[in-house]
Amino acid sequence: MNSTVKLFAAAALALSVAAPLSAESAGETMLLSAVMNEVSRLGIETSSLDNLTLNDLVSIATIVRGDDPQDTQKRKVQQVIDSAN
């Protein structure tokens, strides 16, 4: 294999690995933004959300999309945030 073919093969491999990661981090960014909006709507400080894991963000998103009253959602979301910090 000559060096040009090796270079193209390496670039193709790098792009195939990087593309899903970019989409994944874009999805995480969108989830974080949506969670920040909902947490703010509940009257909870959003400065500590950067410390949350993806699982924490999903938990919060599930809570705020549920049917619980707002005060119950606020308590549950605060528990997730407190346990992460």
VEXDREN-73235 format. One record per residue (C-alpha): residue in one letter; y, z, x. Coordinates in steps of 0.2 Angstrom, whole numbers, padded with zeros to 4 digits, always signed. Layout:
REM residues N
AYZX/...
END
This chain:
REM residues 85
M+0000+0000+0000/N+0017-0005+0008/S+0031+0007+0008/T+0041-0002-0006/V+0026+0000-0018/K+0024+0018-0013/L+0042+0021-0016/F+0041+0013-0034/A+0025+0023-0038/A+0034+0039-0033/A+0049+0035-0043/A+0039+0031-0058/L+0029+0047-0056/A+0045+0057-0054/L+0053+0049-0070/S+0037+0052-0080/V+0038+0071-0076/A+0056+0073-0078/A+0058+0064-0095/P+0049+0077-0105/L+0057+0091-0096/S+0075+0084-0100/A+0070+0083-0118/E+0063+0100-0118/S+0078+0108-0111/A+0089+0098-0123/G+0079+0105-0137/E+0081+0123-0130/T+0100+0120-0129/M+0100+0115-0147/L+0090+0130-0152/L+0101+0141-0142/S+0117+0134-0150/A+0109+0136-0168/V+0104+0153-0165/M+0121+0158-0158/N+0129+0151-0173/E+0118+0161-0185/V+0119+0177-0174/S+0138+0175-0175/R+0137+0173-0194/L+0128+0189-0195/G+0142+0198-0185/I+0132+0201-0170/E+0139+0199-0152/T+0132+0183-0144/S+0136+0187-0126/S+0118+0194-0123/L+0109+0179-0130/D+0108+0170-0113/N+0095+0183-0108/L+0083+0178-0122/T+0067+0169-0119/L+0062+0154-0129/N+0050+0165-0139/D+0065+0177-0143/L+0075+0162-0149/V+0061+0156-0160/S+0059+0173-0167/I+0077+0174-0171/A+0078+0157-0179/T+0063+0162-0190/I+0071+0178-0195/V+0088+0169-0200/R+0079+0155-0210/G+0069+0168-0220/D+0072+0175-0237/D+0077+0193-0232/P+0094+0199-0236/Q+0108+0197-0223/D+0108+0216-0218/T+0089+0215-0215/Q+0091+0199-0205/K+0104+0207-0195/R+0094+0222-0191/K+0078+0212-0186/V+0089+0200-0175/Q+0097+0215-0167/Q+0079+0222-0163/V+0074+0206-0155/I+0090+0206-0144/D+0088+0224-0140/S+0070+0222-0134/A+0075+0208-0123/N+0088+0217-0114/
END
